[in-house]
Amino acid sequence: MTTYPCILTIAGSDCSGGAGIQADIKAISALGAYAASAITAITVQNTCGVTGIHPVPPEYVKGQIEAVMTDIRPMAVKIGMINDAEIVHVIADALRKFSPRFVVLDPVMVSTSGCKLIEDAAINALTTELMPLATLITPNLSEAEVLTGGKIEGVEGMKIAARKLLDYGSSAVLVKGGHLEEGEMCDVLQINNESAPHLYTMKKVESRNTHGTGCTLSSAVATYLALGEPMTEAVRKAKEYVYRGILSGSNVHIGEGHGPLNHFHAPVAMHIFNENE
């Protein structure tokens, strides 16, 4: 018997198609894996911003996760926007119950357009309930500043922040430097029990089409982990995928604000595993 490697994304729905569940499904599919989803919230948004957020009732979030877990049994779970603390509790309970091999948590707090996407109570629940269960957390600079309670200056500051964020209990932390003011992007990966961080540096692509890049990166990392890549290589390949997506989509006009990257910039080839692997 053979099967596709499956990744479950738990996140909010973006009706404009550039971020959230929609971006996750595109990225997972583009990398040749099978995407399942559990929607945590319905958002009203487009490339110009978010104008409404309606959380899905926690019992329905629980039902979606359990329906996928008991039947398809995903190897990896990617968690994105969670607006409500009660939904955090439901997800944490499900992770403890089903114990997926990999959990990638993207602590989404603010949209590309600057809209706050999470309640304060949910931030506390994220740090105490979900982060200790995560294989990797992927905050950007502003999210890392919220979580560490201090200003982060340059790459050296990112290294310090990454080590601090390990205290929340995850196995690894990737602090994303896409908002650094320099001409290069540098992400810092700190793995628990390793003294030195791993640095990933790429030239910054000048583009307004960056909607959904964080969602896409975390989904790509989860996919590569499910495909058998070690953490350092999963992050490297995911960053390369996002970079190529931004580069190839930089001149495409979708909407009047921050458009999406091009998720399908490379040919898609589905991976097939032996179920005993």
Backbone as CSV, one residue per row, in Angstrom:
resi,resn,N_x,N_y,N_z,CA_x,CA_y,CA_z,C_x,C_y,C_z
1,MET,0.840,-1.190,0.000,0.000,0.000,0.000,0.880,1.246,0.000
2,THR,0.475,2.229,-0.781,1.193,3.495,-0.819,0.258,4.633,-0.421
3,THR,0.846,5.760,-0.052,0.040,6.907,0.355,0.808,8.185,0.081
4,TYR,0.109,9.311,0.104,0.755,10.605,0.026,1.123,11.058,1.433
5,PRO,2.250,11.720,1.616,2.502,12.356,2.917,1.467,13.456,3.122
6,CYS,0.825,13.458,4.279,-0.261,14.396,4.546,0.152,15.411,5.588
7,ILE,-0.208,16.660,5.344,0.000,17.745,6.300,-1.353,18.359,6.606
8,LEU,-1.670,18.495,7.877,-2.901,19.168,8.309,-2.561,20.612,8.659
9,THR,-3.221,21.552,8.002,-3.068,22.950,8.375,-4.276,23.389,9.188
10,ILE,-3.992,24.007,10.330,-5.023,24.537,11.231,-4.829,26.047,11.245
11,ALA,-5.754,26.777,10.622,-5.542,28.217,10.464,-6.830,28.899,10.057
12,GLY,-6.751,30.212,9.868,-7.891,30.993,9.430,-8.027,30.990,7.923
13,SER,-9.239,31.256,7.454,-9.511,31.310,6.025,-9.352,32.739,5.506
14,ASP,-8.629,32.881,4.410,-8.457,34.171,3.735,-9.244,34.135,2.431
15,CYS,-10.345,34.871,2.368,-11.205,34.818,1.185,-10.515,35.351,-0.061
16,SER,-9.451,36.154,0.088,-8.743,36.667,-1.079,-7.738,35.661,-1.630
17,GLY,-7.493,34.574,-0.900,-6.695,33.472,-1.419,-5.203,33.584,-1.254
18,GLY,-4.704,34.661,-0.628,-3.262,34.857,-0.572,-2.583,34.342,0.674
19,ALA,-3.314,34.236,1.776,-2.715,33.844,3.053,-3.585,32.768,3.708
20,GLY,-3.267,32.461,4.971,-4.092,31.533,5.738,-4.199,30.155,5.116
21,ILE,-5.348,29.532,5.342,-5.610,28.179,4.853,-5.342,28.064,3.360
22,GLN,-5.765,29.074,2.607,-5.619,28.999,1.158,-4.147,28.964,0.747
23,ALA,-3.316,29.802,1.356,-1.886,29.785,1.051,-1.254,28.465,1.480
24,ASP,-1.681,27.962,2.636,-1.135,26.704,3.142,-1.406,25.558,2.173
25,ILE,-2.640,25.446,1.737,-3.013,24.363,0.817,-2.238,24.478,-0.489
26,LYS,-2.092,25.707,-0.992,-1.324,25.897,-2.230,0.120,25.452,-2.047
27,ALA,0.753,25.866,-0.954,2.160,25.538,-0.734,2.353,24.034,-0.567
28,ILE,1.535,23.420,0.264,1.660,21.972,0.502,1.466,21.210,-0.805
29,SER,0.470,21.599,-1.574,0.191,20.927,-2.847,1.320,21.162,-3.845
30,ALA,1.841,22.383,-3.900,2.917,22.700,-4.838,4.176,21.904,-4.555
31,LEU,4.372,21.521,-3.297,5.557,20.760,-2.919,5.330,19.255,-2.985
32,GLY,4.163,18.845,-3.473,3.933,17.437,-3.755,3.367,16.616,-2.628
33,ALA,2.771,17.253,-1.627,2.163,16.520,-0.522,0.641,16.730,-0.539
34,TYR,-0.037,16.084,0.401,-1.497,16.135,0.473,-1.912,17.051,1.617
35,ALA,-2.758,18.030,1.327,-3.156,19.023,2.324,-4.553,18.749,2.846
36,ALA,-4.663,18.647,4.169,-5.962,18.635,4.845,-6.038,19.903,5.680
37,SER,-7.252,20.302,6.095,-7.358,21.585,6.787,-8.421,21.563,7.870
38,ALA,-8.188,22.411,8.873,-9.177,22.706,9.915,-9.202,24.226,10.054
39,ILE,-10.346,24.836,9.801,-10.459,26.289,9.786,-10.793,26.802,11.182
40,THR,-9.985,27.751,11.677,-10.174,28.309,13.015,-11.012,29.576,13.013
41,ALA,-11.002,30.291,11.876,-11.740,31.554,11.790,-12.002,31.882,10.334
42,ILE,-13.086,32.597,10.097,-13.377,33.136,8.776,-13.032,34.615,8.809
43,THR,-12.161,35.033,7.923,-11.785,36.442,7.890,-12.388,37.122,6.666
44,VAL,-12.660,38.395,6.824,-13.066,39.236,5.695,-11.849,40.071,5.343
45,GLN,-11.220,39.762,4.230,-9.993,40.468,3.883,-9.728,40.403,2.398
46,ASN,-8.857,41.309,1.956,-8.330,41.283,0.600,-6.895,41.762,0.660
47,THR,-6.330,42.127,-0.458,-4.924,42.526,-0.457,-4.681,43.842,0.266
48,CYS,-5.754,44.592,0.548,-5.618,45.891,1.209,-5.739,45.815,2.725
49,GLY,-6.268,44.722,3.257,-6.381,44.620,4.703,-7.481,43.688,5.168
50,VAL,-7.549,43.539,6.487,-8.540,42.681,7.141,-9.606,43.570,7.771
51,THR,-10.864,43.298,7.469,-11.953,44.123,8.010,-12.880,43.355,8.938
52,GLY,-12.678,42.036,9.065,-13.528,41.269,9.965,-12.958,39.899,10.248
53,ILE,-13.167,39.427,11.498,-12.723,38.091,11.901,-13.858,37.426,12.674
54,HIS,-14.263,36.249,12.250,-15.328,35.502,12.924,-14.789,34.125,13.316
55,PRO,-14.479,33.907,14.603,-13.944,32.603,15.018,-14.952,31.487,14.791
56,VAL,-14.455,30.339,14.387,-15.274,29.135,14.280,-15.505,28.596,15.693
57,PRO,-16.718,28.143,16.034,-16.943,27.588,17.375,-15.942,26.489,17.713
58,PRO,-15.389,26.497,18.923,-14.344,25.529,19.281,-14.719,24.074,19.021
59,GLU,-15.995,23.724,19.246,-16.377,22.329,19.031,-16.272,21.924,17.560
60,TYR,-16.432,22.899,16.658,-16.291,22.600,15.239,-14.827,22.533,14.818
61,VAL,-13.977,23.317,15.470,-12.536,23.180,15.242,-12.087,21.801,15.708
62,LYS,-12.530,21.405,16.877,-12.207,20.077,17.403,-12.699,18.988,16.461
63,GLY,-13.910,19.136,15.974,-14.478,18.129,15.079,-13.689,17.998,13.789
64,GLN,-13.270,19.129,13.224,-12.478,19.082,11.993,-11.159,18.347,12.212
65,ILE,-10.467,18.686,13.306,-9.172,18.066,13.585,-9.331,16.565,13.797
66,GLU,-10.312,16.184,14.596,-10.499,14.764,14.893,-10.910,13.985,13.646
67,ALA,-11.709,14.593,12.778,-12.113,13.915,11.544,-10.898,13.581,10.686
68,VAL,-9.952,14.515,10.608,-8.744,14.279,9.817,-7.810,13.306,10.526
69,MET,-7.611,13.515,11.812,-6.646,12.709,12.558,-7.031,11.228,12.631
70,THR,-8.305,10.957,12.787,-8.731,9.564,12.948,-8.809,8.811,11.630
71,ASP,-8.783,9.521,10.525,-8.921,8.868,9.222,-7.644,8.985,8.392
72,ILE,-7.184,10.207,8.143,-6.048,10.420,7.244,-4.716,10.338,7.986
73,ARG,-4.715,10.663,9.256,-3.531,10.548,10.123,-2.322,11.302,9.567
74,PRO,-2.375,12.618,9.520,-1.269,13.404,8.966,0.010,13.244,9.768
75,MET,1.124,13.282,9.047,2.426,13.175,9.697,2.840,14.491,10.339
76,ALA,2.397,15.598,9.732,2.787,16.914,10.232,1.561,17.806,10.352
77,VAL,1.629,18.725,11.310,0.571,19.711,11.517,1.203,21.090,11.473
78,LYS,0.613,21.969,10.680,1.004,23.379,10.670,-0.122,24.176,11.337
79,ILE,0.203,25.044,12.266,-0.791,25.853,12.962,-0.525,27.320,12.654
80,GLY,-1.553,27.998,12.168,-1.434,29.407,11.851,-2.293,30.260,12.759
81,MET,-3.121,31.131,12.183,-3.883,32.097,12.963,-4.905,31.440,13.873
82,ILE,-4.816,31.785,15.158,-5.821,31.386,16.146,-6.208,32.649,16.898
83,ASN,-7.446,33.065,16.758,-7.882,34.332,17.336,-8.387,34.179,18.757
84,ASP,-8.805,32.978,19.125,-9.576,32.761,20.343,-8.858,31.782,21.274
85,ALA,-8.791,32.104,22.573,-8.073,31.259,23.536,-8.696,29.880,23.672
86,GLU,-10.016,29.790,23.603,-10.679,28.494,23.737,-10.296,27.563,22.594
87,ILE,-10.082,28.128,21.407,-9.656,27.311,20.275,-8.233,26.809,20.492
88,VAL,-7.397,27.617,21.133,-6.044,27.160,21.484,-6.135,25.926,22.371
89,HIS,-7.023,25.959,23.369,-7.181,24.810,24.270,-7.573,23.554,23.489
90,VAL,-8.495,23.706,22.556,-8.987,22.575,21.764,-7.858,21.970,20.929
91,ILE,-7.064,22.833,20.298,-5.960,22.348,19.460,-4.907,21.642,20.306
92,ALA,-4.568,22.232,21.456,-3.574,21.612,22.329,-4.037,20.237,22.798
93,ASP,-5.297,20.118,23.162,-5.840,18.819,23.572,-5.722,17.797,22.446
94,ALA,-6.000,18.221,21.218,-5.925,17.317,20.074,-4.490,16.876,19.803
95,LEU,-3.540,17.798,19.928,-2.142,17.436,19.715,-1.663,16.429,20.745
96,ARG,-2.077,16.625,21.989,-1.697,15.665,23.032,-2.348,14.306,22.788
97,LYS,-3.553,14.313,22.279,-4.289,13.065,22.048,-3.728,12.273,20.871
98,PHE,-3.402,12.955,19.770,-3.031,12.254,18.542,-1.527,12.235,18.267
99,SER,-0.766,13.071,18.921,0.704,13.083,18.861,1.263,13.008,17.439
100,PRO,0.957,13.995,16.591,1.581,14.003,15.263,3.091,14.132,15.381
101,ARG,3.795,13.627,14.385,5.258,13.586,14.470,5.872,14.983,14.475
102,PHE,5.315,15.885,13.672,5.854,17.240,13.575,4.738,18.263,13.777
103,VAL,5.054,19.312,14.521,4.120,20.420,14.721,4.883,21.719,14.459
104,VAL,4.464,22.456,13.446,5.067,23.756,13.127,4.047,24.835,13.470
105,LEU,4.405,25.696,14.400,3.508,26.740,14.881,3.982,28.105,14.401
106,ASP,3.144,28.755,13.602,3.398,30.120,13.163,2.526,31.040,14.006
107,PRO,3.099,31.749,14.984,2.285,32.546,15.910,1.798,33.843,15.261
108,VAL,0.815,33.720,14.374,0.326,34.854,13.597,-0.384,35.840,14.519
109,MET,0.101,37.065,14.547,-0.472,38.082,15.424,-0.939,39.323,14.681
110,VAL,-0.225,39.686,13.605,-0.550,40.887,12.840,-0.471,40.555,11.359
111,SER,-1.428,41.034,10.573,-1.429,40.792,9.133,-0.383,41.657,8.444
112,THR,-0.113,41.346,7.166,0.832,42.136,6.375,0.434,43.603,6.346
113,SER,-0.883,43.868,6.348,-1.375,45.248,6.281,-1.403,45.935,7.636
114,GLY,-1.035,45.199,8.726,-0.946,45.806,10.049,-2.130,45.565,10.959
115,CYS,-3.080,44.718,10.557,-4.256,44.440,11.381,-3.940,43.387,12.442
116,LYS,-4.327,43.662,13.704,-4.146,42.693,14.781,-5.097,41.521,14.586
117,LEU,-4.563,40.299,14.658,-5.344,39.112,14.327,-5.597,38.192,15.522
118,ILE,-5.184,38.576,16.711,-5.283,37.661,17.843,-5.628,38.423,19.119
119,GLU,-6.443,37.805,19.971,-6.773,38.398,21.265,-5.617,38.190,22.240
120,ASP,-5.497,39.083,23.220,-4.405,38.993,24.197,-4.446,37.672,24.966
121,ALA,-5.641,37.218,25.308,-5.765,35.960,26.047,-5.261,34.783,25.222
122,ALA,-5.446,34.867,23.902,-4.987,33.793,23.035,-3.464,33.753,22.958
123,ILE,-2.811,34.919,23.061,-1.348,34.945,23.063,-0.813,34.190,24.273
124,ASN,-1.398,34.419,25.431,-0.968,33.718,26.640,-1.187,32.215,26.507
125,ALA,-2.322,31.830,25.929,-2.601,30.403,25.741,-1.626,29.775,24.752
126,LEU,-1.265,30.510,23.706,-0.280,30.014,22.744,1.036,29.666,23.428
127,THR,1.508,30.569,24.273,2.818,30.383,24.886,2.823,29.265,25.920
128,THR,1.724,29.091,26.634,1.699,28.099,27.714,1.217,26.723,27.270
129,GLU,0.376,26.674,26.222,-0.202,25.389,25.829,0.331,24.825,24.521
130,LEU,0.511,25.695,23.516,0.898,25.181,22.205,2.405,25.155,21.977
131,MET,3.102,26.180,22.422,4.542,26.214,22.153,5.299,25.035,22.756
132,PRO,4.942,24.549,23.948,5.649,23.383,24.466,5.425,22.106,23.638
133,LEU,4.398,22.106,22.795,4.102,20.937,21.968,4.696,21.055,20.564
134,ALA,5.319,22.183,20.254,5.756,22.463,18.891,7.152,21.916,18.600
135,THR,7.311,21.387,17.404,8.627,21.031,16.894,9.392,22.288,16.527
136,LEU,8.667,23.260,15.963,9.271,24.506,15.532,8.250,25.625,15.649
137,ILE,8.690,26.812,16.120,7.850,28.003,16.048,8.544,28.995,15.120
138,THR,7.725,29.799,14.380,8.294,30.636,13.313,7.841,32.093,13.423
139,PRO,8.159,32.794,14.501,7.740,34.198,14.618,8.547,35.116,13.712
140,ASN,7.889,36.169,13.205,8.643,37.220,12.537,9.166,38.182,13.601
141,LEU,9.829,39.248,13.185,10.464,40.138,14.153,9.467,40.766,15.121
142,SER,8.345,41.264,14.607,7.370,41.916,15.483,6.750,40.917,16.449
143,GLU,6.484,39.705,15.984,5.932,38.668,16.864,6.958,38.246,17.913
144,ALA,8.225,38.133,17.507,9.278,37.777,18.460,9.438,38.856,19.530
145,GLU,9.250,40.113,19.141,9.333,41.200,20.127,8.195,41.111,21.134
146,VAL,7.004,40.780,20.669,5.875,40.600,21.592,6.161,39.448,22.556
147,LEU,6.674,38.363,22.029,6.882,37.158,22.835,8.060,37.282,23.802
148,THR,9.062,38.096,23.453,10.219,38.273,24.347,10.104,39.523,25.200
149,GLY,9.201,40.421,24.814,9.010,41.644,25.593,10.092,42.680,25.411
150,GLY,10.816,42.633,24.292,11.879,43.617,24.086,12.121,43.891,22.618
151,LYS,12.798,44.987,22.337,13.139,45.371,20.975,14.266,44.489,20.459
152,ILE,14.154,44.062,19.193,15.174,43.216,18.577,15.930,44.039,17.543
153,GLU,17.235,44.164,17.725,18.066,44.962,16.840,19.010,44.054,16.058
154,GLY,18.804,43.949,14.763,19.716,43.243,13.877,19.805,41.750,14.135
155,VAL,20.754,41.123,13.445,20.891,39.668,13.510,21.326,39.212,14.896
156,GLU,22.198,39.962,15.543,22.642,39.568,16.883,21.463,39.568,17.863
157,GLY,20.594,40.556,17.730,19.400,40.582,18.554,18.479,39.414,18.265
158,MET,18.410,38.998,16.995,17.594,37.844,16.625,18.138,36.560,17.256
159,LYS,19.450,36.439,17.300,20.061,35.258,17.934,19.688,35.187,19.410
160,ILE,19.754,36.323,20.090,19.404,36.365,21.513,17.929,36.031,21.698
161,ALA,17.089,36.598,20.850,15.643,36.357,20.946,15.313,34.892,20.709
162,ALA,15.985,34.273,19.745,15.719,32.867,19.442,16.018,31.983,20.641
163,ARG,17.133,32.262,21.321,17.460,31.470,22.514,16.433,31.684,23.625
164,LYS,15.969,32.949,23.782,14.948,33.227,24.792,13.648,32.494,24.486
165,LEU,13.283,32.464,23.216,12.015,31.853,22.827,12.001,30.348,23.048
166,LEU,13.182,29.723,23.085,13.237,28.293,23.401,12.704,28.000,24.802
167,ASP,12.724,29.007,25.659,12.232,28.816,27.027,10.740,28.478,27.065
168,TYR,10.023,28.792,25.992,8.598,28.437,25.942,8.378,26.945,25.715
169,GLY,9.436,26.219,25.339,9.330,24.766,25.313,9.362,24.085,23.969
170,SER,9.438,24.834,22.871,9.491,24.190,21.556,10.874,23.579,21.332
171,SER,10.949,22.662,20.350,12.229,22.019,20.051,13.161,22.920,19.255
172,ALA,12.581,23.873,18.514,13.395,24.780,17.711,12.616,26.071,17.477
173,VAL,13.360,27.141,17.177,12.772,28.459,16.915,13.400,29.018,15.646
174,LEU,12.560,29.513,14.746,13.033,30.216,13.564,12.528,31.652,13.636
175,VAL,13.442,32.597,13.924,13.084,34.012,13.939,13.305,34.562,12.539
176,LYS,12.237,35.048,11.933,12.287,35.482,10.531,12.657,36.962,10.433
177,GLY,13.638,37.246,9.584,14.142,38.609,9.473,13.711,39.333,8.223
178,GLY,12.571,38.976,7.670,12.099,39.619,6.454,11.864,41.100,6.600
179,HIS,11.682,41.573,7.852,11.428,42.990,8.070,12.682,43.762,8.473
180,LEU,13.845,43.127,8.371,15.082,43.847,8.617,15.237,44.954,7.578
181,GLU,15.831,46.044,7.966,15.943,47.189,7.065,17.086,47.036,6.066
182,GLU,18.002,46.114,6.311,19.117,45.935,5.394,18.640,45.324,4.078
183,GLY,19.539,45.288,3.083,19.189,44.765,1.768,19.106,43.261,1.697
184,GLU,19.539,42.578,2.763,19.471,41.127,2.796,18.517,40.674,3.889
185,MET,17.868,39.545,3.646,17.023,38.915,4.658,17.844,37.850,5.372
186,CYS,17.746,37.803,6.677,18.434,36.771,7.436,17.469,36.183,8.449
187,ASP,17.281,34.880,8.385,16.479,34.164,9.367,17.419,33.400,10.292
188,VAL,17.047,33.304,11.552,17.881,32.640,12.555,17.143,31.415,13.094
189,LEU,17.737,30.254,12.881,17.189,28.999,13.411,18.023,28.562,14.604
190,GLN,17.375,28.451,15.758,18.040,27.952,16.960,17.366,26.649,17.371
191,ILE,18.134,25.577,17.382,17.629,24.259,17.762,18.014,23.981,19.196
192,ASN,17.086,23.455,19.956,17.337,23.136,21.356,18.518,22.175,21.475
193,ASN,19.348,22.376,22.476,20.532,21.565,22.743,21.673,21.801,21.749
194,GLU,21.530,22.816,20.876,22.639,23.221,20.020,23.096,24.610,20.457
195,SER,24.389,24.803,20.569,24.889,26.075,21.080,24.852,27.177,20.021
196,ALA,25.163,26.841,18.779,25.245,27.855,17.725,23.984,27.843,16.857
197,PRO,23.498,29.008,16.471,22.334,29.063,15.590,22.721,28.801,14.137
198,HIS,21.716,28.517,13.308,21.894,28.378,11.870,21.334,29.639,11.219
199,LEU,22.111,30.254,10.336,21.698,31.495,9.682,21.379,31.223,8.220
200,TYR,20.281,31.808,7.761,19.856,31.659,6.365,19.724,33.060,5.779
201,THR,20.616,33.387,4.865,20.655,34.736,4.319,20.344,34.711,2.826
202,MET,19.453,35.591,2.410,19.108,35.739,0.997,18.933,37.208,0.678
203,LYS,19.155,37.549,-0.576,18.933,38.913,-1.019,17.445,39.227,-0.992
204,LYS,17.100,40.401,-0.496,15.701,40.800,-0.413,15.169,41.119,-1.806
205,VAL,13.975,40.585,-2.110,13.314,40.872,-3.380,12.406,42.078,-3.180
206,GLU,12.585,43.091,-3.998,11.734,44.273,-3.902,10.389,43.965,-4.568
207,SER,9.369,43.781,-3.749,8.049,43.437,-4.262,6.995,43.804,-3.235
208,ARG,5.852,44.276,-3.701,4.744,44.509,-2.789,3.931,43.228,-2.612
209,ASN,4.232,42.202,-3.409,3.468,40.954,-3.361,4.055,40.003,-2.326
210,THR,3.811,40.310,-1.065,4.334,39.507,0.039,3.227,38.984,0.954
211,HIS,1.978,39.110,0.512,0.849,38.632,1.310,0.924,37.112,1.439
212,GLY,0.953,36.628,2.683,0.951,35.189,2.920,2.306,34.527,2.948
213,THR,3.392,35.304,2.972,4.709,34.679,2.963,4.986,33.881,4.236
214,GLY,4.551,34.397,5.384,4.772,33.667,6.638,3.997,32.364,6.683
215,CYS,2.737,32.399,6.254,1.921,31.188,6.182,2.567,30.171,5.251
216,THR,3.027,30.663,4.117,3.625,29.788,3.110,4.906,29.145,3.622
217,LEU,5.754,29.927,4.290,7.014,29.388,4.792,6.779,28.288,5.818
218,SER,5.920,28.533,6.790,5.685,27.524,7.828,5.065,26.264,7.242
219,SER,4.182,26.408,6.258,3.603,25.237,5.602,4.649,24.461,4.821
220,ALA,5.564,25.188,4.173,6.627,24.532,3.420,7.572,23.769,4.351
221,VAL,7.903,24.365,5.492,8.762,23.657,6.459,8.075,22.378,6.933
222,ALA,6.786,22.475,7.286,6.046,21.294,7.732,6.028,20.220,6.658
223,THR,5.890,20.639,5.414,5.865,19.678,4.310,7.210,18.996,4.148
224,TYR,8.279,19.752,4.161,9.603,19.142,4.000,9.950,18.227,5.176
225,LEU,9.516,18.586,6.376,9.726,17.672,7.510,8.985,16.360,7.287
226,ALA,7.745,16.446,6.791,6.959,15.246,6.508,7.587,14.416,5.398
227,LEU,8.308,15.078,4.494,8.976,14.373,3.402,10.308,13.763,3.828
228,GLY,10.676,13.946,5.096,11.860,13.285,5.624,13.106,14.131,5.739
229,GLU,13.001,15.433,5.472,14.173,16.290,5.580,14.476,16.618,7.046
230,PRO,15.759,16.694,7.422,16.093,17.176,8.768,15.724,18.646,8.900
231,MET,15.644,19.140,10.119,15.157,20.489,10.363,15.937,21.542,9.577
232,THR,17.251,21.488,9.618,18.036,22.520,8.948,17.783,22.532,7.443
233,GLU,17.635,21.364,6.844,17.404,21.284,5.408,15.957,21.639,5.065
234,ALA,15.020,21.276,5.934,13.620,21.637,5.713,13.463,23.151,5.684
235,VAL,14.147,23.838,6.587,14.084,25.301,6.615,14.751,25.879,5.380
236,ARG,15.918,25.359,5.013,16.617,25.869,3.827,15.759,25.729,2.574
237,LYS,15.175,24.565,2.373,14.368,24.333,1.176,13.092,25.174,1.195
238,ALA,12.505,25.326,2.379,11.296,26.142,2.486,11.600,27.597,2.157
239,LYS,12.723,28.108,2.649,13.101,29.488,2.353,13.377,29.674,0.862
240,GLU,14.014,28.712,0.235,14.263,28.789,-1.197,12.950,28.796,-1.969
241,TYR,11.990,27.966,-1.547,10.690,27.921,-2.201,9.976,29.266,-2.097
242,VAL,9.982,29.871,-0.912,9.325,31.166,-0.728,10.043,32.252,-1.528
243,TYR,11.360,32.233,-1.513,12.135,33.222,-2.273,11.775,33.165,-3.754
244,ARG,11.735,31.959,-4.307,11.391,31.801,-5.721,9.957,32.234,-5.978
245,GLY,9.086,31.994,-5.015,7.695,32.411,-5.167,7.537,33.914,-5.184
246,ILE,8.280,34.599,-4.310,8.233,36.068,-4.303,8.850,36.619,-5.586
247,LEU,9.990,36.053,-5.991,10.683,36.531,-7.185,9.813,36.374,-8.432
248,SER,9.213,35.213,-8.607,8.441,34.962,-9.819,7.091,35.665,-9.798
249,GLY,6.622,36.070,-8.607,5.344,36.763,-8.522,5.458,38.256,-8.318
250,SER,6.679,38.786,-8.387,6.886,40.196,-8.032,6.231,41.171,-9.008
251,ASN,6.077,40.773,-10.266,5.508,41.672,-11.270,4.066,41.325,-11.636
252,VAL,3.440,40.475,-10.827,2.061,40.066,-11.096,1.108,40.980,-10.327
253,HIS,0.060,41.433,-10.994,-0.891,42.350,-10.351,-2.127,41.577,-9.900
254,ILE,-2.264,41.398,-8.591,-3.460,40.808,-7.982,-3.897,41.748,-6.868
255,GLY,-4.991,42.474,-7.060,-5.477,43.391,-6.046,-4.696,44.690,-6.019
256,GLU,-5.142,45.590,-5.170,-4.560,46.929,-5.106,-3.632,47.129,-3.912
257,GLY,-3.439,46.091,-3.120,-2.562,46.207,-1.957,-1.390,45.250,-2.053
258,HIS,-1.184,44.471,-0.983,-0.113,43.481,-0.957,-0.614,42.196,-1.605
259,GLY,-0.182,41.951,-2.833,-0.597,40.745,-3.542,0.141,39.513,-3.046
260,PRO,-0.260,38.333,-3.519,0.366,37.086,-3.079,1.625,36.755,-3.862
261,LEU,2.454,35.903,-3.288,3.554,35.322,-4.037,3.012,34.260,-4.995
262,ASN,3.864,33.769,-5.868,3.472,32.728,-6.824,3.789,31.361,-6.247
263,HIS,2.770,30.672,-5.728,2.991,29.370,-5.107,3.372,28.290,-6.115
264,PHE,2.954,28.455,-7.353,3.159,27.396,-8.336,4.207,27.808,-9.378
265,HIS,5.367,28.244,-8.880,6.426,28.677,-9.775,7.255,27.519,-10.311
266,ALA,7.029,26.314,-9.803,7.770,25.135,-10.260,6.783,24.014,-10.559
267,PRO,7.146,23.067,-11.440,6.250,21.937,-11.735,5.933,21.134,-10.480
268,VAL,4.701,20.666,-10.365,4.258,19.902,-9.200,4.413,18.415,-9.483
269,ALA,5.049,17.703,-8.558,5.161,16.241,-8.652,4.775,15.653,-7.306
270,MET,3.673,14.921,-7.259,3.204,14.356,-5.998,4.161,13.282,-5.498
271,HIS,4.469,13.338,-4.216,5.283,12.305,-3.576,4.392,11.153,-3.139
272,ILE,4.892,9.942,-3.268,4.151,8.746,-2.837,5.064,7.950,-1.927
273,PHE,4.578,7.623,-0.733,5.340,6.850,0.238,4.753,5.454,0.370
274,ASN,5.601,4.517,0.726,5.132,3.230,1.214,4.616,3.457,2.629
275,GLU,3.434,2.969,2.952,2.833,3.236,4.262,3.663,2.677,5.408
276,ASN,4.565,1.738,5.136,5.387,1.170,6.196,6.635,2.017,6.468
277,GLU,6.880,3.030,5.637,8.074,3.875,5.832,7.890,4.790,7.023
